[in-house]
Structure formats: structure tokens, C-alpha cells
Amino acid sequence: MDSEVPEVAQNAGDVIKTPNTVELVNLAPIEISSESDSDTDSESMSEYQEQELKAEFDKFSSYSNLKYRQVMRMSEIAYKLNEYDLIMEAAVQFKKIAIMPPELWRKYLHVRLLVTHSPDEHVAFQEDCAEALNSYYDVDLANLICNYLLGQKNCSNIKLWSSLLSKYSLENPFFIEKLRELLASAPDADKQADAFKAEMESRCMNWNSDEEKCTEFVELLDRYKKWLSPLIQDPREPVDWERLTPVHILQLEEINNMDYTDEIRDSLACVVFEITISHFPQIERVWLDYINFTNKSVKRPTGGYQISSALDLAKRAAMSTYSKLVNHKLIHLMETEGHTVQEVDNVLKGIFHRLAINIKATVELHLDYLAFMVRQCDVSDSDQCTRVRERFDGAWNTLSDLYGEDADTSYEVLQLYAQVEYAKFKNPALGYKIWEYIMSFDKSQQSGYLWMTWAQMESQFNGGVRCRDVLNLALKQRFLKDGNFVLEQYRRYERCHGDYKSITTCQKIKLPAERNYGIHRYQQHAREQLRERKPYRTSQPPLRAQASVRATAAPRAKAAVPPRATTAAPRATAAPRATAAPPVSGLKYSTELEKTKVFVKNILPNATTETLNELFATCGTLKDVRIVQKKLPIGSRQYKTRKNIAYIEYEQAESAQKAVEQLNGHNLNGSVLSVAISDPPPKTSNITTAKRRVATSLIPSIVTREMLATKRRKVLSLDNEADAATKTEDVDMKDGDKATAIAPATNPDSCNTPLTSPEKPKSNEDFRKLLG
């Protein structure tokens, strides 16, 4: 049996302690983490140190939820102690929460190989090799597996050879040469060669490539590794993720521009992704790009090429990084490929165990899984509905057992459960009981958001039967956060569904000072905003109403006032118009269309058109949905808290009014919406209109011309005061009291002055005389 052990394992020097106390050789220790003590090995370790390490290992083994660093420490202790059972236990714990890194896989396979003798044991070892190849990209790991297959002269495991060459042959073309030599020396060479040829031509893209092509592939991948080297030189330094993302994208663009077949380009792109992920497995962007690339490749007419399927990549990604988007992608791919609920359970079981240390990620994955269960449920089948309810109960109990009161503090799981009972299962009685359970917690009773959500479900799915009771219970709480919103919703409800007595009672309700203290500043800001905002009208806006009054009233004659000229020569005045034309409306929409449109405020930036479309379509047929984003500078304090507005247009005015009644005060993604009938200010028209004229039709035109000419000339009078007074008296006697009464603010010395061109500018000597 010793002759069957490959040469790579026969030249080792350490001793492994197996369960049967058989002494076997092992390779030199491989550093697992930066915390390992390379100066201490199993031979020089004292008995006291061994006991301490075993105690530490047992302590980690007793934990129900282990972290990545803890299982790494367990592996380090197991290899320091060189005990087979500890090594196997550490490997099992590691596979539960993450993908084992290549350096750990190499040492694990070395240990497994030393105890592999029988054919069944070799089959199990080859399964471990296949699992190792499905982890992160590592050339040393590939060399170890290739040497094992060559040492065993194994030509029967075509699947393992295919996995090895499809992933590593582009960078290591000598793997193909070694396999060809092995096939040539096999007893049934022709039969084996034909079987391998059919498999490798579809999986190994450079199986038939010449040496020159293979050299090009190796140089391209070496060049890409050099591009990555500045980012991975020192693992202790923080990685510049902004620089990382363009690296693989630029390499893919270069590959697409090369004169290769689609299969060769896809194979090179997959290796580029594998190399990137091996160095940065936590980056969700690279994983998502890899998954999307694989999906696009499969959709080609030729079927494309991929090392792993999109679903397999999503599973690997979910075990490598804590990402909500990756988990969404995984469940979506399993659903689109038609996996059963039981198959999805088996896949998510390990991911749930891994995410147990992250509360938010665990809750989010539970919500995704429950939503998948609801979509797969047939409402007409009572057994399926019962299973869905059991999953909701199980998810809530699991979270409670793991995290206690810190689990799902916003009660998202139970809110989804109640929503399903109200909307899908049409069981408002059970939905009401779920909400009663939610409100049995002290923290939930203080949340105005939860009370409003409950009242909204009652109003939307149960006809508002118990909506008044819910709001009354909310307003009776000793402390209520956002109580003003609850009170406003209660008043809107009474105005729509109550009578005079109930409306009067509702108006008398006031929140206690201690409940209103936290929102005092918000209310003050809201009052200031209302002062600046024009009054809301459901019929005709005030400005348009004034325009209509002007158009119907008796017109007044207006005299044309000539515009100010640069010279003193007056322009010919136009004849006074008998009537004034009605003002040109600059509004984009007519009065009738405004009644079918609603104006929505307080929309968070993450809200999309599809979200608003789904929300407002419940009130009627939509015609248009537009989101208007506020442009703020990035450095502004309001940048992170900015909120957008939207215009929702319906086919009928009744639908718009219904949207105002039902959705005003609705909580969308944590923001309370403000919904009202659209009442925009008048917009300026592109049509050029005449300048506004002053109504001076009672003043004689000759007096007006003389007044304007006098103002423009700006004559610097150098006469003495006696002459000026005489001229003033003469003018007053000539023109009489009428001109004085009409234009009392006009300089009277300009009435006798003929309209002539202005005098030339005075000299500096004249100004000195004036200033005296």
C-alpha cells in the first residue's frame, strides 16, 4: 500500500497522530494565519502547552455560533497538536461558516492523503479534491491534485480531470501535456483518449491549441496578476476598493477585443474573475459581476462557456461574503431554475448558520426566504398555507432564541406575516391577532410608525372596520413616538368616515407635552414652511382665478409709455388701446388635468418609479408617474437626508381624490408621505408679451412728453436764483392749477422748454462752480 502513496507525500518529515496511533509522515507546517506561532511545533511543545491548546480548542468547540477567526484558530491549534481527530473537527466547523482558504485546503489534503489506502478511501479523497477545486483559485493547490492523479495513474476520474483543466490549464498548459502522456501509457489508451477528448473539447478550451496560443494565454494572465499586485502586496494595508473594481473590468474589455473565439474569451474571463476573487473574496461587486457575466454567456446561441454555473457561483458567494444582494441573487436563481422548497431549505441551512453572528443579515435572509415561501404557496391549498404559517412562526422563534430581545426590533418578520394574512390569505382576524402580539411589547407600543402601519392594513384590506379602534389605542399610550402623525391620520379618517360628533371629539384630542416634546422642533419647522407655501385649492388656483376675473371685468383704457431711450429725442407714442388683452397663461396643464394629478412629498431617494406605481395603482388607473429629484451639493448637510417629490396622474379625478384620502400619511420605507391634489404655480410662457404699461390715460400726452424730456436732459442750470424763481412763477401762471394737480412731483420749469437735444457735457470748471 505504501507504493501507492505519491512521491509528494513520501518525502515528508513530521508525524501525525491518527486515531489508531499509527505514525505517519506529514509535510512541514504551513502557516494558516498571521497569529500562528511558527517557532513552536508539536515536538518542542511541553505537556502544559498541549493541555492549554486542547482546552482552548474544546472551548471553541462548545460554541454554537463560531466566527471566522475562531474556526481559523481551531485549525491552527489542530495542526500544531498534529491530532487527526482535531484536524477533521476543525475542517467540519470551517466548512459550516465559510469556504476554506487554499493554504488550509493544501494542508488538509496532505493529512487526508496520509491515511488514504483503500479504494473507497481514495474515492472519498477525490471527492475532497473536487470540493477543494471549487474553492478559491490557487495554482499550488492545483499542482498538489495533479501530482496525486499522476501518481495514482488515474485515468478513470474524467470529472475530476475536467474540473482541474477547465480552471487551471490556461495558466498551466503543462497539465494537458502530463495528461496526454498518462493517456498514452494507459492499457486501453484509445478508449480512454476518445472519452477524454469528448469531455475536454467542451470543458478545456486550449485542449487543441498550439504552443504559441498557450503562451499568449499565460502571458495575459501573468500581466493581469501584475496589475493586481499593488493591491495585494501587504494584506495589512486597507484595500482601495475604488481602484480594484476597474481592474477586472479593463481586463475583460481587453479580452473582448482580442481575435479569439467566444469560448476562449469566456474561459479567459472566468479565470480573471477567479483570480480576483481568490484575493478579494469579500467584495460583493466582483461576485455579482461574475454571476451576471455567466448568465450572459449562457444566453449566447452557442451556449457560451463557464467554469461554474451562476447558481454555483451564488452559493460560493453567499459563503464568502456578508451581502444582502448576493443572498437576493441566490434565492432568485434557485426560484427561476425551479428548485423545490426542500432544496432551497438545504442550501440556506448552511448560510443561516454562517450568518448567525450578523443580526441584520440573518433577519434579511429570513425575510427573503419567507417571501419565497409566500410566492410558492397555493392559497387554495390549506396544507401549503399551514406550512407557510409554520415557517413564519419558526423564523420568529429562531431569531428570538438566537438574539433574544435584540432580534428584529422593528418586527419586520411579524409585519410581513400580518401582511400575508391580510392581503394573500384574506384572513384579517388572524392578521389582527398578529398585530396584537406585536403591540404586546413595550417598545412597539411607543412606536407611532407601527400603529400607523397597523391602521393602514386595516383600512386597505379590511375596509377600515377596526381602524378607529387601532388609532384610539395608539393615542391612549403614555408615550408615543411620532404621535402627531398618528393624530393626523386619525383626524383624516374621521373626516372621511365619521360624523359630526366623532369629528368634533377627534379635534379635541391633544397629545400630552411629554409625548410632543421630541417633535417640537419639527412642528415649528413645519409651521414655518406652511407660512411660505401658498394655500392649497382643490378647484382653481388663486392666480388663475384672478386672471379669470380680469378677463371678464370691464377693460380700462391704457396709454402706452415709451421705453427709456439713450437720446433725448422722443419716440412716437402709440395710440391708447381701448381694451386690455387677457394675460397669457404660462401653465403647462389645464385646469381639468390638475384635478387628476396628485403631488407627493417626502419621498426618500431610494424610492423608484416602480415602487410608486405599485403603491398608487391601488387607487385607480395611472396615466403618468414622475419623480423629481432635488439637486443638492454633495458637501451639503442636507445631502444625506434630502427627499424628493413626485407627480402622480390618474385617468379620472375620483382616483386622485381617493389617493389623497387613503395614502396621505402613508409610511413608505420609513418616510411619511404627504399627498395632495396638484396645485402648481403658474409657469412663465415662452411667448414674448408686451411690457407692462402704467395707466396714465388722464394726463395729456404733451405734458407727459415734456416731463420725460426734462428728466432725460438733466440740465445743469447755472442761472442765478432770482431768474430760476421768476421762471417758476411764470410757468405756474401759464399752465394753471390743473397741470400742477395732475403732476405735482414734476419740475415746473420744464413745461415751457422746447424739446431739443440735450446740451453738451459741462467742463470741469463748470462743476467746480456748482460745488462752490
Stockholm file with secondary structure:
# STOCKHOLM 1.0

chainA/1-772         MDSEVPEVAQNAGDVIKTPNTVELVNLAPIEISSESDSDTDSESMSEYQEQELKAEFDKFSSYSNLKYRQVMRMSEIAYKLNEYDLIMEAAVQFKKIAIMPPELWRKYLHVRLLVTHSPDEHVAFQEDCAEALNSYYDVDLANLICNYLLGQKNCSNIKLWSSLLSKYSLENPFFIEKLRELLASAPDADKQADAFKAEMESRCMNWNSDEEKCTEFVELLDRYKKWLSPLIQDPREPVDWERLTPVHILQLEEINNMDYTDEIRDSLACVVFEITISHFPQIERVWLDYINFTNKSVKRPTGGYQISSALDLAKRAAMSTYSKLVNHKLIHLMETEGHTVQEVDNVLKGIFHRLAINIKATVELHLDYLAFMVRQCDVSDSDQCTRVRERFDGAWNTLSDLYGEDADTSYEVLQLYAQVEYAKFKNPALGYKIWEYIMSFDKSQQSGYLWMTWAQMESQFNGGVRCRDVLNLALKQRFLKDGNFVLEQYRRYERCHGDYKSITTCQKIKLPAERNYGIHRYQQHAREQLRERKPYRTSQPPLRAQASVRATAAPRAKAAVPPRATTAAPRATAAPRATAAPPVSGLKYSTELEKTKVFVKNILPNATTETLNELFATCGTLKDVRIVQKKLPIGSRQYKTRKNIAYIEYEQAESAQKAVEQLNGHNLNGSVLSVAISDPPPKTSNITTAKRRVATSLIPSIVTREMLATKRRKVLSLDNEADAATKTEDVDMKDGDKATAIAPATNPDSCNTPLTSPEKPKSNEDFRKLLG
#=GR chainA/1-772 SS CGGGSCHHHHTCCEEEECTTCCEEEECCCCCCSTTCCTTCCTTTCCHHHHHHHHHHHHHHHTCSSCCHHHHHHHHHHHHHHTBHHHHHHHHHHHHHHSCCCHHHHHHHHHHHHHTCCSHHHHHHHHHHHHHHHTSSCCHHHHHHHHHHHHHHTCCSCHHHHHHHHHHHTTTCTHHHHHHHHHHHHSTTHHHHHHHHHHHHHHHCTTTTCCHHHHHHHHHHHHHHHHHHHHHHSCTTSCCCHHHHHHHHHHHHHHHHTSSCCHHHHHHHHHHHHHHHHHHCTTCHHHHHHHHHHHHHHHTSTTCCCCSSCHHHHHHHHHTTCCCHHHHHHHHHHHHHTTCCHHHHHHHHHHHHHHGGGCHHHHHHHHHHHHHHHHHHCCTTCHHHHHHHHHHHHHHHHHHHHHHGGGTTTTCHHHHHHHHIIIIISCCHHHHHHHHHHHTTSHHHHTBHHHHHHHHHHHHHHSTTSSHHHHHHHHHTSSSCBTHHHHHHHHHHHHHHHCCHHHHHHHHHCCCCHHHHGGGHHHHHHHHHHHHHSCCCCSSSCHHHHHHHHHHHSCCCCBCCCCCCCSSSSCCCCCCCBSSCCCCCCCCSSCHHHHTTEEEEEEECTTCCHHHHHHHHGGGSCEEEEEEECCCCCTTSTTSTTCCEEEEEEESSHHHHHHHHHHHTTCEETTEECEEEECCCCCCCCSSCCCCCCCCCTTSCHHHHHHHHHHHHHCCCCCSCHHHHHHHHHHHHHHHHHHHHHHCTTSCGGGSSSCCCCCCCCCCHHHHHHHHC
#=GC SS_cons         CGGGSCHHHHTCCEEEECTTCCEEEECCCCCCSTTCCTTCCTTTCCHHHHHHHHHHHHHHHTCSSCCHHHHHHHHHHHHHHTBHHHHHHHHHHHHHHSCCCHHHHHHHHHHHHHTCCSHHHHHHHHHHHHHHHTSSCCHHHHHHHHHHHHHHTCCSCHHHHHHHHHHHTTTCTHHHHHHHHHHHHSTTHHHHHHHHHHHHHHHCTTTTCCHHHHHHHHHHHHHHHHHHHHHHSCTTSCCCHHHHHHHHHHHHHHHHTSSCCHHHHHHHHHHHHHHHHHHCTTCHHHHHHHHHHHHHHHTSTTCCCCSSCHHHHHHHHHTTCCCHHHHHHHHHHHHHTTCCHHHHHHHHHHHHHHGGGCHHHHHHHHHHHHHHHHHHCCTTCHHHHHHHHHHHHHHHHHHHHHHGGGTTTTCHHHHHHHHIIIIISCCHHHHHHHHHHHTTSHHHHTBHHHHHHHHHHHHHHSTTSSHHHHHHHHHTSSSCBTHHHHHHHHHHHHHHHCCHHHHHHHHHCCCCHHHHGGGHHHHHHHHHHHHHSCCCCSSSCHHHHHHHHHHHSCCCCBCCCCCCCSSSSCCCCCCCBSSCCCCCCCCSSCHHHHTTEEEEEEECTTCCHHHHHHHHGGGSCEEEEEEECCCCCTTSTTSTTCCEEEEEEESSHHHHHHHHHHHTTCEETTEECEEEECCCCCCCCSSCCCCCCCCCTTSCHHHHHHHHHHHHHCCCCCSCHHHHHHHHHHHHHHHHHHHHHHCTTSCGGGSSSCCCCCCCCCCHHHHHHHHC
//
